[in-house]
Amino acid sequence: MKSKFRSGRMILVALASGLLVAACGQGQEETPQQAADEQAPPPRAVEVMEMAKQDIDLEKSYPSLLRSDDEVTLVARVTGFLEARHFEPGELVEAGQKLYTIEPDLYQSAVNQREADLQSARAELSRAQRDAQRFEQLLSQNSVSRQQYDQARAELAVAQASVAQAEAALASARIDLDYSEVVAPVSGMIGLSRINVGNLVGSGTELATITPLDPLEVRFQLPQRDAFELRRQLDGQSPSELVATLRIPALEGSDDARLEGHLNFLGSRVDAATSTVQASARFENPRASVLPGQFVRVSIEGLKRFDVLAVPEIALTQGLMGPQVFVLDDDNKARARTIDLGEVAGPWQIIRDGIEPGERVIVGDPAGIQPGTAIDPQPFAGDADELVEEVEAEEREAEEEAEEQAASTMQAEAGGAEGGDEEGAGGEEDAR
């Protein structure tokens, strides 16, 4: 009887335990949604901006060659032997400074001859004037014929013409005498002399080149859209209001690699062949640190694109359909959106199509974000440069940590290998 009772009691206890376990299991059963919620990571905190049209500063540069607008090639205007050179090649010369002497004695003698011819012509004119006056009085007294009087008047006219001709010849001789001394028409650096002293030069012979180095002018071509936006920005103001920056790639890293100047010309027509508009800028170059002929890049400060949509360039990713950004839906979930890219403006990327004003775009670091990722939107201050610097700093820190971890791992492995070698050596000694 005791065994049957004990067996029945054990059966009742087992049933009660089963019911209790079943009741506990029913109380702890999880729905699929609860299980998914428990497994899903917390929303990711990242900067988000609400899209709105804005004016974006462009950072564009245009290739060009430096030139000196007042560069002059000295040319001989008279023929003769080159007697002297009054400069050293490569030095700075001033306007009006004497540079060459071309046989001035020859032209001085020509001036003297023309002066003598002028004196002779004036003496002949004086005689002709007296004769004309005398014949006029005699004509009034009927002492000479009308023909004689007319002859005297004609001789007076010839004498006057001779004086004018002599004066012109003297002026020409003096001009040639002045040209025998070649002077600098502008200030600047003079190059090598192309003719040596003692050689015969003729009219038109090139002697040397003077290149003013301060200021310098840069002429470049603006795409027609940039020129249109620039005119819109000026709104009737002078182009000189805009600051231009000159960058010399050959001097990168030095203090002379950049110069600041002003735009001084913006063309009024589009070149049909290139669809560009000509512009020029002027730059002060007091130390002559850059030279004409150098390849440079010119940028204009304040050049803008008006009423455009733009995101920090770091927000872009590459999707299957092309460039994309992540847009937040009403549930703060990330959704990929393919976009059409415009120009790059510094840290900003202009977007032509794919995004509408009012939409929320993730502008923080998109690494690790996938469609459907829950986002905790953080306010974006609007400084794209600062955002890029923060992301780059985080990437550098991550790289440094990875390098430190790798170094620690290598040290640990090296230490373990050394310990194994020591144990092996000790075993060998024991065996001996």
Number of C-alpha atoms within 10 A of each C-alpha: 6 7 8 9 10 11 12 12 12 12 12 12 12 12 12 12 12 12 12 12 12 12 11 11 11 10 9 9 9 11 9 9 9 11 10 11 11 10 9 11 10 12 13 14 13 17 20 22 21 17 17 15 13 12 13 21 16 20 16 17 17 15 16 18 17 22 20 20 16 17 19 18 14 21 16 21 20 22 18 20 17 21 16 15 16 12 16 13 14 14 13 16 23 16 11 12 16 16 19 23 20 29 19 19 11 13 22 17 13 19 21 14 15 22 19 14 19 21 15 16 21 19 14 18 21 14 13 21 18 13 17 20 15 13 21 20 13 16 16 11 9 10 11 14 12 14 10 15 19 14 13 20 19 14 18 22 14 16 22 19 14 19 21 15 16 21 19 14 19 21 15 15 21 19 15 20 21 18 19 26 19 22 19 20 18 17 20 23 18 25 17 14 18 11 15 13 16 12 12 15 21 16 11 12 16 16 19 19 20 24 25 25 26 20 16 23 23 23 21 19 21 23 15 17 13 18 22 13 15 20 17 13 16 15 10 8 11 13 19 16 11 19 18 23 19 24 20 20 13 11 14 11 10 9 9 15 16 18 18 17 20 21 24 20 15 20 14 11 12 16 14 8 6 11 13 19 21 18 18 20 26 25 21 15 18 11 9 15 13 20 17 18 11 14 15 21 20 24 20 22 17 15 22 19 20 14 11 16 22 24 22 23 19 21 21 21 17 10 12 7 9 12 15 20 23 25 21 23 15 7 9 16 18 22 19 18 19 19 17 13 17 14 14 19 18 15 18 22 20 19 18 15 12 12 20 14 11 11 13 21 24 27 25 24 19 16 9 7 17 13 13 15 19 21 21 15 20 15 12 16 11 12 11 19 14 12 20 18 11 14 14 13 12 13 12 12 12 12 12 12 12 12 12 12 12 12 12 12 12 12 12 12 12 12 12 12 11 12 12 12 12 12 11 11 12 12 11 10 9 7 7 6
